[in-house]
Amino acid sequence: MTGEYYLTGVREVGSGIKLNADSTFEFFFAYGALDRFGKGTWKQRDKQIILTSRPRPPKDFALITSRKTPDKGITIRIVDPNKQLLRYVECTTRNGTDVHREMANADGDVHFASLSAEAISLRFELCPDRYSVFTIDSKAHNYFEFRFEPWIVEVFFENIPYTISGKDMEGPHPLLEPGKTYSFVHN
């Protein structure tokens, strides 16, 4: 079963799975300017190939610093050497039932008029798999600075089964429509 398997039937998307002889796999996904990857181990069980990655870390962002400033409201800043990514972060503050949501600007900044927040959630729009939620311990803090974690574009597999069909495989795609079966053709 070793070899390369390429996704078919999906326009404008390049994606594939490479099964290596040492029972490891590599996954890639390319759509426009976005490239994502994954890796892990595979095993064969009857007519299925099962893909498993390392456990997904709990958050895709890291809180670098928080503090009280004399400014009114809450400021969230996203920092990264690649300035092109900063405007693709959705920031949400929550205080009870009061929820505010804004996209970061080109500098990675968002300012909310709210005076306090119980939690801040961040989601990278180009990899919208999940939100990273941060509980705010100090209600007096109104400035929060975050950075991307290095695994933010990594794709994780948790015992994902692919059915062997001749030389090809069929199964889910971790980034496309849930519940749909996709074909991966052996190259």
Backbone torsions as a table, in degrees:
resi	resn	phi	psi	omega
1	MET	NA	-5.1	179.9
2	THR	-64.1	154.7	179.0
3	GLY	133.4	-172.2	-177.3
4	GLU	-106.7	136.4	-179.0
5	TYR	-124.2	125.5	-175.6
6	TYR	-112.6	136.2	177.7
7	LEU	-61.6	134.1	176.0
8	THR	-123.0	157.3	173.8
9	GLY	84.3	7.6	178.2
10	VAL	-122.7	114.6	-176.8
11	ARG	-70.4	143.7	173.8
12	GLU	65.0	12.8	178.6
13	VAL	-121.6	130.8	171.2
14	GLY	-109.3	125.5	-178.1
15	SER	-154.9	148.9	179.2
16	GLY	-166.5	168.8	179.6
17	ILE	-131.2	129.9	176.1
18	LYS	-110.9	118.9	176.7
19	LEU	-96.3	118.6	-178.6
20	ASN	-92.6	156.5	-178.1
21	ALA	-64.0	-23.2	-179.7
22	ASP	-87.0	17.3	179.4
23	SER	68.7	22.7	171.3
24	THR	-104.5	160.9	175.6
25	PHE	-134.9	158.5	174.3
26	GLU	-128.9	137.6	-179.1
27	PHE	-122.0	142.3	173.0
28	PHE	-136.8	154.5	179.3
29	PHE	-145.8	126.9	178.2
30	ALA	-132.3	124.5	177.6
31	TYR	-142.2	111.8	-175.5
32	GLY	60.9	-128.5	-179.3
33	ALA	-89.3	1.6	-176.4
34	LEU	-97.7	124.1	173.9
35	ASP	-118.5	133.5	176.1
36	ARG	-130.2	160.6	-176.3
37	PHE	-145.6	165.9	174.8
38	GLY	-155.5	164.7	178.4
39	LYS	-159.0	163.5	-180.0
40	GLY	168.1	-149.2	-179.7
41	THR	-121.3	157.0	177.3
42	TRP	-130.0	154.4	174.0
43	LYS	-143.1	152.7	178.0
44	GLN	-103.9	131.9	176.0
45	ARG	-130.7	106.9	-176.5
46	ASP	55.4	-118.8	-177.5
47	LYS	-97.8	24.0	-179.7
48	GLN	-127.8	147.8	170.0
49	ILE	-109.0	127.3	-177.7
50	ILE	-110.0	123.9	179.9
51	LEU	-104.8	132.8	179.7
52	THR	-138.4	131.0	176.3
53	SER	-103.0	177.8	170.6
54	ARG	-64.3	159.2	178.3
55	PRO	-61.4	141.6	179.9
56	ARG	-71.9	130.6	176.2
57	PRO	-60.6	155.6	-172.4
58	PRO	-66.4	-28.3	-176.9
59	LYS	-139.7	152.0	179.5
60	ASP	-98.2	-1.8	176.9
61	PHE	-129.3	157.5	174.8
62	ALA	-122.2	135.7	174.3
63	LEU	-79.6	117.7	-178.5
64	ILE	-85.8	-46.7	-178.5
65	THR	-155.6	153.7	169.9
66	SER	-144.3	147.2	-178.5
67	ARG	-162.8	168.9	174.5
68	LYS	-91.9	132.5	175.0
69	THR	-122.2	163.8	178.3
70	PRO	-73.8	-7.2	-179.1
71	ASP	-66.5	152.7	174.3
72	LYS	-85.5	141.6	178.4
73	GLY	85.5	-169.2	-176.2
74	ILE	-115.5	132.6	175.7
75	THR	-115.5	130.8	174.5
76	ILE	-117.3	132.1	178.3
77	ARG	-126.0	131.9	174.1
78	ILE	-104.0	131.6	179.5
79	VAL	-121.0	141.6	176.4
80	ASP	-167.4	145.2	177.1
81	PRO	-59.8	-30.5	178.2
82	ASN	-88.1	94.4	-176.1
83	LYS	-64.2	-20.6	-179.6
84	GLN	-65.3	-22.9	-176.4
85	LEU	-84.0	-21.5	-168.3
86	LEU	-59.8	-37.8	-175.7
87	ARG	-76.2	-2.7	-179.0
88	TYR	-98.4	18.9	179.9
89	VAL	-106.5	122.6	174.7
90	GLU	-89.4	127.0	-178.9
91	CYS	-114.8	134.7	179.7
92	THR	-130.6	135.1	171.9
93	THR	-113.2	146.1	178.3
94	ARG	-134.1	132.8	174.3
95	ASN	-138.4	97.4	-173.2
96	GLY	66.4	-123.8	178.3
97	THR	-93.4	-1.6	-180.0
98	ASP	-83.6	111.1	-177.1
99	VAL	-122.7	132.4	177.4
100	HIS	-128.2	137.1	-176.1
101	ARG	-132.8	133.4	178.4
102	GLU	-148.6	153.6	172.5
103	MET	-88.7	144.2	175.6
104	ALA	-65.5	151.4	176.5
105	ASN	-83.7	-175.8	-176.3
106	ALA	-61.8	-21.5	177.3
107	ASP	-91.5	-1.6	-179.6
108	GLY	85.7	15.9	-175.9
109	ASP	-105.6	145.9	171.2
110	VAL	-138.6	137.9	176.4
111	HIS	-125.4	128.1	177.3
112	PHE	-111.5	140.3	178.6
113	ALA	-71.9	-17.0	179.4
114	SER	-53.9	145.2	-179.3
115	LEU	-89.1	-19.4	178.0
116	SER	-156.2	164.0	179.0
117	ALA	-144.3	143.6	173.5
118	GLU	-84.7	-30.5	-177.5
119	ALA	-151.2	152.0	173.5
120	ILE	-123.6	132.7	175.6
121	SER	-117.8	140.9	178.3
122	LEU	-126.4	142.2	177.0
123	ARG	-142.9	127.8	177.5
124	PHE	-83.3	114.8	-172.4
125	GLU	-60.7	-29.3	-179.4
126	LEU	-79.6	-17.0	175.8
127	CYS	-133.2	71.5	-169.8
128	PRO	-82.1	32.3	-176.2
129	ASP	-61.4	-35.4	-175.7
130	ARG	-165.4	165.0	173.7
131	TYR	-93.5	147.1	169.7
132	SER	-105.0	118.9	-174.6
133	VAL	-107.8	131.4	179.4
134	PHE	-120.0	121.2	174.9
135	THR	-77.9	134.7	-178.9
136	ILE	-92.5	113.6	-178.1
137	ASP	-79.3	-40.1	-178.3
138	SER	-103.2	106.9	-178.5
139	LYS	-65.7	-18.6	-179.8
140	ALA	-76.3	-21.8	-178.0
141	HIS	-72.1	138.7	179.4
142	ASN	-133.9	6.5	175.8
143	TYR	-126.8	127.2	-176.9
144	PHE	-134.6	129.0	-179.6
145	GLU	-119.5	129.7	-176.4
146	PHE	-125.5	158.6	171.5
147	ARG	-132.2	159.0	174.6
148	PHE	-70.8	143.8	169.7
149	GLU	-83.2	151.9	-175.7
150	PRO	-63.6	-20.2	-177.7
151	TRP	-93.0	10.3	-173.1
152	ILE	-59.4	-29.7	179.0
153	VAL	-96.0	-1.3	-179.8
154	GLU	-74.0	142.6	178.5
155	VAL	-104.6	132.4	-176.5
156	PHE	-110.2	140.7	180.0
157	PHE	-117.8	131.7	178.4
158	GLU	-124.0	90.6	-179.5
159	ASN	52.3	51.6	-179.2
160	ILE	-85.8	121.3	-177.5
161	PRO	-91.7	139.8	172.8
162	TYR	-124.0	131.7	-178.2
163	THR	-89.7	132.1	178.4
164	ILE	-76.9	128.8	179.7
165	SER	-132.0	93.6	-173.6
166	GLY	67.3	-121.6	176.5
167	LYS	-94.5	-3.0	-174.5
168	ASP	-106.4	178.3	177.5
169	MET	-132.7	152.6	175.2
170	GLU	-132.5	143.2	177.8
171	GLY	170.1	-168.8	-177.3
172	PRO	-74.3	160.8	170.3
173	HIS	-115.1	127.7	-173.2
174	PRO	-65.5	-15.7	-176.6
175	LEU	-117.3	-2.9	-179.4
176	LEU	-107.2	-167.6	-172.5
177	GLU	-54.5	120.2	179.4
178	PRO	-62.6	144.1	176.5
179	GLY	83.7	-8.5	-179.6
180	LYS	-92.3	146.1	177.8
181	THR	-99.2	133.0	-179.2
182	TYR	-117.8	153.4	178.8
183	SER	-100.3	136.3	175.6
184	PHE	-122.2	115.8	-174.5
185	VAL	-93.4	132.7	178.7
186	HIS	-70.0	133.6	-179.9
187	ASN	-98.0	NA	NA
